[in-house]
Amino acid sequence: MLILCLLLFFPAVAVSTWYGGIKAGLLATALSTLAVSYFFLEPVFSLFVDNIDSIVRLGLFMLVTILISLLTSELRTAKQHLQVSLQKLQVSEAKFRRLVESNIIGVIVANMDGAIAEANDAFLTMVGYSQEDLLAGLRWRDMIPPEYIEANNRAGWADSSSGADSLC
């Protein structure tokens, strides 16, 4: 019976910590400990605990609720940091997107294998290609003039499908 009563306080501590922070969680721990001591431990309706078994249970209860408070607080803080990071990332992506779409400078997004994920019109105009060429499967390795292919391979940007050594 006592264990079932104690289990009711764990969610209260977790919810208090989630919405109010670590101080609210520790306050909920203290109030829960007092409530358990007063209502559920012998002698009932007294804050005095004289049984060693009850003292151990109360201590364990406090330890678990403090741990719940600390872990929930850390989770809450991590979630807040994640939300801030996500907002910063969205702002950064919006700025980058405006730069790409403005066509003030040429921008290309490609991987090491030569696949072009995205290129704006300014870049494609500089290299003499079009969006249609890009959609047809143009790779940045196809843009390398023949006289620079060997230098490109020596620099470690070799095409992995050609059998040449590469960095990746």
C-alpha positions in Angstrom: 0.0 0.0 0.0 2.8 2.4 0.9 4.6 1.8 -2.4 1.5 2.6 -4.4 1.1 5.9 -2.5 4.8 6.7 -3.0 4.4 6.1 -6.8 1.8 8.8 -7.0 4.4 11.4 -6.0 7.0 10.6 -8.7 4.9 12.1 -11.6 4.1 15.1 -9.5 7.8 15.8 -9.0 8.6 15.2 -12.7 5.8 17.5 -13.9 6.8 20.2 -11.4 10.3 20.1 -12.6 9.4 20.1 -16.3 7.2 23.2 -16.0 8.8 25.0 -13.2 12.5 24.1 -13.4 14.8 22.5 -10.8 13.7 24.7 -7.9 10.1 23.7 -8.4 11.1 20.1 -8.6 13.1 20.2 -5.4 10.2 22.0 -3.7 7.9 19.3 -4.9 10.4 16.7 -3.5 10.5 18.4 -0.1 6.7 18.7 0.1 6.2 15.1 -1.1 8.6 13.9 1.5 6.7 15.8 4.2 3.4 14.5 2.9 4.7 10.9 2.9 6.2 11.2 6.3 3.0 12.8 7.8 0.3 10.7 6.1 1.8 7.3 5.2 4.5 6.5 7.7 4.1 5.3 11.3 3.2 7.1 13.4 0.5 8.6 11.1 -0.3 12.3 11.3 3.2 13.1 12.8 6.4 14.2 11.1 8.4 12.1 13.6 9.7 8.9 12.1 11.0 6.4 14.6 11.3 3.2 12.6 14.6 2.5 10.9 12.7 0.8 8.0 10.6 4.0 7.5 13.7 6.2 7.6 15.4 4.1 4.9 12.2 4.2 2.8 11.9 7.9 3.2 15.6 8.4 2.4 15.3 6.3 -0.7 12.1 8.2 -1.7 14.0 11.5 -1.4 16.9 10.1 -3.4 14.7 8.9 -6.2 12.7 12.2 -6.4 15.8 14.3 -6.3 17.2 12.2 -9.2 13.9 12.6 -11.1 14.2 16.4 -10.6 17.8 16.5 -11.8 17.2 14.4 -14.9 13.9 16.1 -15.8 15.6 19.5 -15.4 18.5 18.4 -17.6 16.0 17.2 -20.2 14.1 20.4 -20.1 17.3 22.5 -20.5 18.5 20.3 -23.4 15.1 20.8 -25.1 15.4 24.6 -24.6 18.9 24.6 -26.1 17.8 22.5 -29.0 14.9 24.9 -29.7 17.3 27.8 -29.7 19.7 26.0 -32.0 16.9 25.1 -34.3 15.8 28.7 -34.5 19.3 29.9 -35.3 19.7 27.2 -37.9 16.4 28.3 -39.6 17.6 31.9 -39.6 20.9 30.9 -41.1 19.2 28.7 -43.8 16.9 31.6 -44.7 19.9 33.9 -45.1 21.7 31.4 -47.2 18.6 30.7 -49.3 18.2 34.5 -50.0 21.9 34.7 -51.1 21.5 31.7 -53.4 18.3 33.0 -54.9 19.6 36.5 -55.4 22.1 35.3 -58.0 24.6 37.9 -56.8 27.3 35.2 -56.5 27.5 31.7 -57.9 26.7 29.0 -55.4 27.0 25.3 -55.8 26.2 22.5 -53.3 27.8 19.2 -54.2 29.2 16.1 -52.6 32.6 14.6 -52.9 31.5 12.1 -55.5 30.7 14.9 -57.9 26.9 14.9 -57.6 25.5 18.4 -57.6 22.6 18.8 -55.2 22.0 22.4 -56.1 23.4 25.3 -58.1 22.1 28.7 -58.7 21.8 30.4 -62.1 24.8 32.7 -61.4 27.1 29.7 -61.0 25.6 27.9 -64.0 26.1 31.0 -66.1 29.7 31.3 -65.0 30.5 27.7 -66.0 28.4 27.8 -69.2 25.6 25.3 -68.2 21.9 25.6 -67.5 19.4 24.2 -65.1 18.4 21.7 -67.7 22.0 20.4 -67.8 21.9 20.1 -64.0 18.6 18.2 -64.1 20.1 15.9 -66.7 22.7 14.7 -64.2 25.5 17.2 -64.6 28.3 16.4 -62.2 30.9 19.0 -61.1 33.7 16.6 -62.2 32.3 17.0 -65.8 33.1 20.7 -65.5 36.8 20.2 -65.0 38.8 21.1 -68.1 40.8 18.1 -69.4 44.2 19.8 -68.6 43.2 20.0 -64.9 41.9 16.5 -64.3 45.3 15.1 -63.3 45.9 18.0 -60.8 42.4 17.4 -59.4 43.2 13.7 -58.9 46.5 14.5 -57.2 44.8 16.9 -54.9 42.6 14.1 -53.6 39.4 15.0 -55.3 39.5 11.9 -57.5 36.4 10.2 -58.6 35.9 7.1 -56.5 34.2 5.3 -59.4 37.3 5.7 -61.6 39.4 3.6 -59.4 41.8 6.4 -58.5 42.8 7.1 -54.9 40.6 9.7 -53.1 40.3 11.2 -49.7 36.9 9.8 -49.0 
